[in-house]
Amino acid sequence: MAKGREFARTALRDWGWGERETAEDVLLLVSELLTNAVIHAGGCHELVVTAAEGVLRVEVFDGEGTMPRLRTEQRSAVPGGHGLYIVQRLSDRWGVRPHAQGKAVWAEVEAVRLITGCPVHPMTGPAHPLVSQ
């Protein structure tokens, strides 16, 4: 996970977004997506971080075809099971898409948040189509 975070940190710095509070949100997104791949899908096969058309996108590819699900019951005092809720909270959109060798779980953050340094947006409703793009 440390290598993935460092890779993302370097990309954010290269794009001029590394010094903002929202950059830490992106690094937490990367950590959560990588951790979920390790715990639930046998590990990360590939981490892709892209910036295009005003959106930063993080994708974690794994070799497991089983789609992730948000737990229906949140137990705040119990460790674990909060990763996708963190991804949902920190991203503007997130989802899952199947690929030939498994799936890619992705999250997007609007570049304007990274440029302005505005903190995480308030949740206004569902932020994701679970399987898409």
Disulfide bonds with the S-S distance in Angstrom:
none
